[in-house]
Amino acid sequence: MQAVNNADLAGLLSLYDEHAVLIPTFSNRILKGRANLQPYFEKLASKDDLSIALHEKTLHIEPAGEHLVTLSGIYNWRFAVDGEVLNFEARFSYIVDPRKEAAILHHHSSQIPRAI
């Protein structure tokens, strides 16, 4: 979140493993490999007033095997669309390997649908 809020695209990409998978919030494509994540994040970073914030008390961290950890929760994306700043609540899940510098192996994020 700090990398997004500081417009640090290089720092953000460095968190993802070279072969990471991203199922992004604002795309209908599954992105595989850091090189394929870059255009998505560049487009997102071009949005005016871009920021992201974690919803309090929604972060869950759980071990997933001997060396992996899962993180999940809800965050709020905020950026301008046609001059109007909008909020996009989304749920997320990560699989990370804390032993690695580029620890994110898998990241899924999707907008929260309206309740039925």
C-alpha positions as CSV (number, residue, x, y, z in Angstrom):
1,M,0.0,0.0,0.0
2,Q,2.9,2.4,0.7
3,A,4.2,1.9,-2.8
4,V,0.9,2.7,-4.3
5,N,0.3,5.7,-2.1
6,N,3.8,7.0,-2.8
7,A,3.5,6.4,-6.6
8,D,6.5,4.0,-6.4
9,L,5.9,1.8,-9.3
10,A,9.4,0.2,-9.3
11,G,9.0,-0.5,-5.6
12,L,5.6,-2.0,-6.1
13,L,6.7,-4.3,-8.9
14,S,9.7,-5.4,-6.9
15,L,7.4,-7.0,-4.3
16,Y,6.1,-9.5,-6.9
17,D,8.0,-12.7,-7.8
18,E,9.3,-12.9,-11.3
19,H,6.6,-15.6,-12.0
20,A,3.8,-14.1,-9.9
21,V,0.2,-14.4,-10.9
22,L,-2.1,-11.4,-10.5
23,I,-5.9,-11.5,-10.9
24,P,-6.4,-7.7,-10.8
25,T,-9.1,-5.6,-9.5
26,F,-9.6,-3.5,-12.6
27,S,-9.0,-6.0,-15.4
28,N,-10.7,-9.1,-16.7
29,R,-7.3,-10.8,-17.5
30,I,-5.1,-13.0,-15.4
31,L,-1.6,-11.6,-15.5
32,K,1.4,-14.0,-15.2
33,G,4.9,-12.8,-14.6
34,R,6.3,-9.5,-13.4
35,A,6.8,-8.2,-16.9
36,N,3.1,-8.6,-17.6
37,L,2.1,-6.9,-14.4
38,Q,3.9,-3.7,-15.2
39,P,1.5,-2.4,-17.9
40,Y,-1.4,-2.9,-15.6
41,F,0.2,-1.1,-12.7
42,E,1.4,1.7,-15.0
43,K,-2.1,2.3,-16.2
44,L,-3.4,2.3,-12.6
45,A,-0.6,4.6,-11.5
46,S,-1.6,7.1,-14.2
47,K,-5.0,7.7,-12.4
48,D,-5.3,11.1,-10.7
49,D,-5.7,11.1,-6.9
50,L,-4.7,7.4,-6.7
51,S,-4.6,5.9,-3.2
52,I,-5.3,2.7,-1.3
53,A,-6.3,2.0,2.3
54,L,-6.9,-1.1,4.3
55,H,-10.2,-1.4,6.0
56,E,-9.5,-1.7,9.7
57,K,-9.7,-5.1,11.3
58,T,-10.2,-7.0,8.0
59,L,-6.6,-8.2,7.6
60,H,-6.2,-12.0,8.1
61,I,-2.7,-13.6,8.1
62,E,-2.5,-17.3,8.1
63,P,0.3,-19.8,7.6
64,A,0.0,-21.9,4.4
65,G,2.4,-24.8,4.7
66,E,5.9,-24.7,5.8
67,H,7.1,-21.5,4.1
68,L,4.1,-19.7,2.8
69,V,1.7,-17.2,4.3
70,T,-1.7,-16.1,3.1
71,L,-3.0,-12.5,3.6
72,S,-6.6,-11.6,2.9
73,G,-8.9,-8.7,3.7
74,I,-10.7,-5.7,2.3
75,Y,-9.1,-2.5,1.0
76,N,-10.4,0.6,-0.7
77,W,-9.0,2.0,-3.9
78,R,-9.6,5.7,-4.6
79,F,-8.9,7.6,-7.8
80,A,-10.4,10.1,-10.2
81,V,-12.7,9.0,-13.1
82,D,-13.7,11.8,-15.5
83,G,-12.7,14.4,-12.9
84,E,-14.7,12.8,-10.0
85,V,-12.9,11.0,-7.2
86,L,-14.5,7.5,-6.7
87,N,-14.0,4.8,-4.1
88,F,-13.8,1.1,-5.1
89,E,-14.0,-1.4,-2.2
90,A,-12.3,-4.6,-3.0
91,R,-11.4,-7.9,-1.4
92,F,-7.9,-9.3,-1.7
93,S,-5.9,-12.4,-1.1
94,Y,-2.1,-12.9,-1.4
95,I,0.1,-15.9,-1.2
96,V,3.6,-14.8,-0.1
97,D,6.9,-16.4,0.7
98,P,8.4,-14.2,3.4
99,R,11.9,-15.7,2.8
100,K,12.0,-14.0,-0.6
101,E,12.7,-10.4,-1.3
102,A,10.0,-10.5,-4.1
103,A,7.6,-12.3,-1.8
104,I,4.3,-12.0,-3.6
105,L,3.6,-15.2,-5.5
106,H,-0.1,-14.8,-6.1
107,H,-2.4,-11.9,-5.7
108,H,-6.2,-11.9,-6.3
109,S,-8.3,-8.7,-6.0
110,S,-11.8,-8.2,-7.0
111,Q,-14.3,-5.4,-6.4
112,I,-17.0,-6.2,-3.8
113,P,-20.3,-6.8,-5.6
114,R,-23.5,-5.2,-4.5
115,A,-25.5,-7.5,-2.2
116,I,-28.4,-9.4,-3.7
